[in-house]
Amino acid sequence: MFLVLGATGHVGGEVARQLHQRGEAIRALVRDPAKAKTQLPDGVDIVQGDLARPDTLKAAMADVTGVFLMNRMGEIGEAVKVLAGAERLVFLSSAAVVDDVAEQSNMIGRAHAVVEDAIRASGTSWTFLRPGGFATNTLGWATQIRDGDILEGVYGDRAQPLIHEADIAAVAVRALTEDGHDGARHLLTGPAPISQIDQLSAIGAALGRPLRWVEIGLDEMRRRLTAEMPPGIADVYLGGLASSAPVTGVVEKFTGQPGRTFAQWAAGHVADFR
């Protein structure tokens, strides 16, 4: 039995679906069971609970051998102690985590490193997945794209190897069900860097209409993001857009298939932009 947390989200939902396709027994811990029933495959055992309430996890852990955990950006140390009763714990962490430093350089790295430390201390077998940029981050463009053919942003020509959520899930499923991942910290990326301008073009191609990128000032972009994001996140997000990252090839190494391209992601998410 595998317990999946975040099963109604992009990555967790893919983990649940891929485990189901393999014929595995799955339990999903969710806050809203009625919503989950409309999103998850038939046969998934749905249990109501919340990481913020560790007492709700105990019943969900019955007969569980492996757990897929996502960070809810809060204190979940007590929850980890309960989840560590499983034989394997696969944690969706972040490429922002830097190993062997006294203090993480940004709040996203710190939030995930705290959970990693708690998992290491728990004594269970663990695997950390550390993806870089998610293709799903571009869903933040949906409102602008629905309203017109122009997208305003910064660092349009900077390229990142964005990763498809299904590829993150594919590695997670292997870490849950196969040997050889204990103590691993898998740095996950997409198969090739792609600029934001080209990401927008791929979305336009999937929608069947041309979309145009318009570069705006950094201060203006920061102002817009600060109005929507928690304090400190805007600068971390902008720093990520300005940076570059190498392709790691981890997805292909463990799945035997090249990672899905951004164009494939866009084609599968057309409804999100209409």
C-alpha positions as CSV (number, residue, x, y, z in Angstrom):
1,M,0.0,0.0,0.0
2,F,1.3,3.4,-1.0
3,L,0.1,6.6,0.7
4,V,0.1,9.6,-1.6
5,L,-0.1,13.1,-0.1
6,G,-1.0,16.0,-2.5
7,A,-2.9,13.5,-4.7
8,T,-5.2,16.3,-6.0
9,G,-2.3,18.4,-7.2
10,H,-0.3,18.2,-10.4
11,V,2.6,16.0,-9.2
12,G,0.8,14.0,-6.5
13,G,-2.1,13.3,-8.9
14,E,0.3,11.9,-11.5
15,V,2.0,9.8,-8.8
16,A,-1.4,8.3,-7.9
17,R,-2.3,7.7,-11.5
18,Q,1.0,6.1,-12.4
19,L,0.9,3.8,-9.3
20,H,-2.7,2.9,-10.3
21,Q,-1.6,2.0,-13.8
22,R,1.0,-0.4,-12.3
23,G,-1.8,-2.1,-10.3
24,E,-0.5,-0.9,-6.9
25,A,-2.7,-0.3,-3.9
26,I,-3.0,3.4,-3.3
27,R,-4.3,5.5,-0.4
28,A,-4.7,9.3,-0.9
29,L,-4.7,11.6,2.1
30,V,-6.8,14.7,1.2
31,R,-8.5,17.6,2.9
32,D,-11.6,17.3,0.6
33,P,-12.6,13.7,-0.1
34,A,-15.6,14.8,-2.3
35,K,-13.3,16.7,-4.6
36,A,-10.7,14.0,-4.6
37,K,-13.3,11.4,-5.8
38,T,-13.8,13.4,-9.0
39,Q,-10.1,13.6,-9.7
40,L,-8.6,10.2,-8.7
41,P,-8.9,6.8,-10.4
42,D,-11.5,4.4,-9.2
43,G,-10.2,2.1,-6.5
44,V,-8.0,4.6,-4.7
45,D,-8.7,4.6,-1.0
46,I,-9.4,8.2,0.0
47,V,-8.8,9.3,3.6
48,Q,-9.5,12.7,5.0
49,G,-6.5,14.3,6.8
50,D,-4.0,17.1,6.9
51,L,-0.3,17.3,7.5
52,A,-0.9,20.1,9.9
53,R,-2.9,17.6,12.1
54,P,-0.6,14.7,12.7
55,D,-3.3,12.8,14.6
56,T,-5.2,12.4,11.3
57,L,-2.3,10.5,9.7
58,K,-2.3,7.5,12.0
59,A,-5.3,5.8,10.5
60,A,-4.1,6.6,7.0
61,M,-0.8,4.8,7.7
62,A,-2.4,1.4,8.3
63,D,-0.5,-1.2,6.2
64,V,1.4,1.5,4.3
65,T,4.8,0.5,3.0
66,G,5.7,3.6,1.0
67,V,4.8,7.3,1.3
68,F,5.0,10.1,-1.3
69,L,5.2,13.4,0.6
70,M,5.0,17.0,-0.7
71,N,5.9,20.0,1.4
72,R,3.1,22.3,2.4
73,M,5.6,25.1,3.3
74,G,4.8,24.8,7.0
75,E,6.0,23.0,10.1
76,I,5.5,19.3,9.5
77,G,8.1,17.7,11.7
78,E,5.5,15.9,13.8
79,A,3.8,14.6,10.7
80,V,7.1,13.2,9.4
81,K,7.5,11.2,12.6
82,V,4.2,9.4,11.8
83,L,4.9,9.0,8.1
84,A,8.3,7.5,8.9
85,G,6.5,4.4,10.0
86,A,6.6,3.4,6.4
87,E,9.5,1.4,4.9
88,R,10.2,4.1,2.3
89,L,9.5,7.8,2.2
90,V,9.9,9.8,-1.1
91,F,9.9,13.5,-0.6
92,L,9.3,16.1,-3.3
93,S,11.9,18.6,-2.3
94,S,13.5,21.4,-4.4
95,A,16.6,22.1,-6.4
96,A,16.9,25.2,-4.2
97,V,18.3,23.1,-1.4
98,V,22.1,23.3,-1.2
99,D,23.9,20.5,0.6
100,D,26.6,21.0,3.2
101,V,25.9,24.6,4.1
102,A,25.2,26.1,7.5
103,E,22.2,28.0,6.2
104,Q,20.2,27.9,3.0
105,S,20.4,31.0,0.9
106,N,16.7,31.4,0.2
107,M,13.4,30.7,1.9
108,I,12.3,28.0,-0.6
109,G,15.6,26.1,0.1
110,R,15.2,26.6,3.8
111,A,11.6,25.4,3.9
112,H,12.5,22.1,2.1
113,A,15.8,21.6,3.9
114,V,13.9,21.6,7.2
115,V,11.7,18.7,6.0
116,E,14.7,16.8,4.6
117,D,16.5,17.1,8.0
118,A,13.4,15.8,9.8
119,I,13.2,12.8,7.4
120,R,16.9,12.0,7.8
121,A,16.5,12.1,11.5
122,S,13.4,9.8,11.4
123,G,15.4,6.6,10.7
124,T,13.2,5.6,7.7
125,S,14.6,4.9,4.2
126,W,14.3,8.0,2.2
127,T,14.7,9.5,-1.3
128,F,14.6,13.2,-2.1
129,L,13.4,14.5,-5.5
130,R,14.8,17.9,-6.2
131,P,13.3,19.3,-9.4
132,G,14.2,22.7,-10.8
133,G,11.7,24.8,-12.8
134,F,8.2,23.2,-13.2
135,A,6.4,23.4,-16.6
136,T,3.3,24.0,-14.5
137,N,4.7,27.4,-13.3
138,T,3.6,28.8,-16.7
139,L,0.0,28.2,-15.6
140,G,0.5,31.6,-13.9
141,W,0.3,33.1,-17.4
142,A,-3.2,31.7,-18.0
143,T,-5.2,34.8,-17.1
144,Q,-3.1,37.1,-19.5
145,I,-3.4,34.5,-22.3
146,R,-7.1,34.1,-21.9
147,D,-7.5,37.9,-22.0
148,G,-5.4,38.5,-25.1
149,D,-2.4,37.6,-27.3
150,I,0.2,39.5,-25.3
151,L,2.2,38.3,-22.3
152,E,4.2,40.7,-20.3
153,G,7.2,39.5,-18.3
154,V,11.0,39.7,-17.6
155,Y,14.0,37.6,-18.7
156,G,12.1,36.4,-21.8
157,D,15.2,35.1,-23.5
158,R,16.6,33.2,-20.5
159,A,16.2,29.4,-20.8
160,Q,15.4,26.8,-18.2
161,P,15.0,23.0,-18.6
162,L,11.4,22.9,-17.3
163,I,10.2,19.5,-16.2
164,H,6.8,17.9,-16.8
165,E,5.0,16.9,-13.7
166,A,4.5,13.4,-15.2
167,D,8.3,12.9,-15.3
168,I,8.7,13.9,-11.7
169,A,6.0,11.4,-10.8
170,A,7.7,8.7,-13.0
171,V,10.9,9.0,-10.9
172,A,8.9,9.1,-7.7
173,V,7.0,5.9,-8.6
174,R,10.3,4.1,-9.3
175,A,11.8,5.3,-6.0
176,L,8.7,4.0,-4.2
177,T,8.6,0.6,-5.9
178,E,12.2,-0.3,-6.9
179,D,15.4,-0.8,-5.0
180,G,18.4,1.4,-5.5
181,H,17.1,4.8,-4.5
182,D,17.7,4.8,-0.7
183,G,19.5,7.9,0.4
184,A,19.4,9.4,-3.1
185,R,19.0,13.1,-3.9
186,H,17.7,13.1,-7.4
187,L,18.2,16.5,-9.2
188,L,15.4,16.5,-11.8
189,T,15.1,18.7,-15.0
190,G,13.4,18.6,-18.3
191,P,15.2,17.3,-21.4
192,A,16.4,20.7,-22.8
193,P,16.4,24.4,-21.9
194,I,13.7,26.5,-23.4
195,S,13.3,30.3,-23.1
196,Q,10.1,31.9,-21.8
197,I,9.6,33.4,-25.3
198,D,9.7,29.9,-26.8
199,Q,7.5,28.5,-24.0
200,L,4.9,31.1,-24.9
201,S,5.2,30.2,-28.6
202,A,4.7,26.5,-27.7
203,I,1.5,27.4,-25.8
204,G,0.3,29.5,-28.7
205,A,0.9,26.6,-31.1
206,A,-1.0,24.3,-28.9
207,L,-3.9,26.8,-28.7
208,G,-3.7,27.5,-32.5
209,R,-3.2,31.2,-32.2
210,P,0.0,33.4,-32.1
211,L,1.0,34.8,-28.8
212,R,3.5,37.7,-28.3
213,W,6.0,38.3,-25.5
214,V,6.5,41.9,-24.3
215,E,9.5,42.5,-22.0
216,I,8.7,44.9,-19.1
217,G,10.9,46.5,-16.4
218,L,12.1,44.4,-13.5
219,D,10.8,46.8,-10.9
220,E,7.3,46.6,-12.4
221,M,7.4,42.9,-12.5
222,R,8.6,42.7,-8.9
223,R,5.7,45.0,-7.9
224,R,3.1,42.8,-9.6
225,L,4.6,39.6,-8.0
226,T,4.8,41.1,-4.5
227,A,1.1,41.9,-4.7
228,E,0.3,38.2,-5.3
229,M,3.1,36.2,-3.5
230,P,4.1,35.8,0.2
231,P,7.0,38.1,1.3
232,G,10.3,37.1,0.0
233,I,9.0,34.7,-2.7
234,A,8.9,37.3,-5.4
235,D,12.7,37.9,-5.3
236,V,13.4,34.1,-5.2
237,Y,11.1,33.6,-8.2
238,L,12.8,36.4,-10.2
239,G,16.2,35.1,-9.3
240,G,15.2,31.7,-10.7
241,L,14.1,33.3,-13.9
242,A,17.4,35.0,-14.3
243,S,19.5,31.9,-13.6
244,S,20.4,28.9,-15.8
245,A,20.6,25.2,-14.9
246,P,22.2,22.2,-16.6
247,V,20.1,19.3,-17.9
248,T,20.7,16.3,-15.6
249,G,19.3,13.4,-17.6
250,V,18.0,11.8,-14.4
251,V,14.5,11.2,-15.8
252,E,15.8,9.2,-18.8
253,K,18.3,7.3,-16.6
254,F,15.6,5.9,-14.4
255,T,12.6,5.7,-16.8
256,G,14.5,4.7,-20.0
257,Q,12.6,7.4,-21.8
258,P,13.6,11.0,-22.7
259,G,11.9,13.6,-20.5
260,R,8.7,15.1,-22.0
261,T,9.3,18.3,-23.9
262,F,7.6,21.6,-23.0
263,A,5.7,21.4,-26.3
264,Q,4.3,18.1,-25.1
265,W,3.3,19.7,-21.8
266,A,1.6,22.6,-23.6
267,A,-0.4,20.2,-25.8
268,G,-1.6,18.4,-22.8
269,H,-2.7,21.6,-20.9
270,V,-4.6,23.5,-23.6
271,A,-7.7,23.6,-21.5
272,D,-5.9,25.4,-18.8
273,F,-5.3,28.4,-21.0
274,R,-8.7,28.6,-22.6
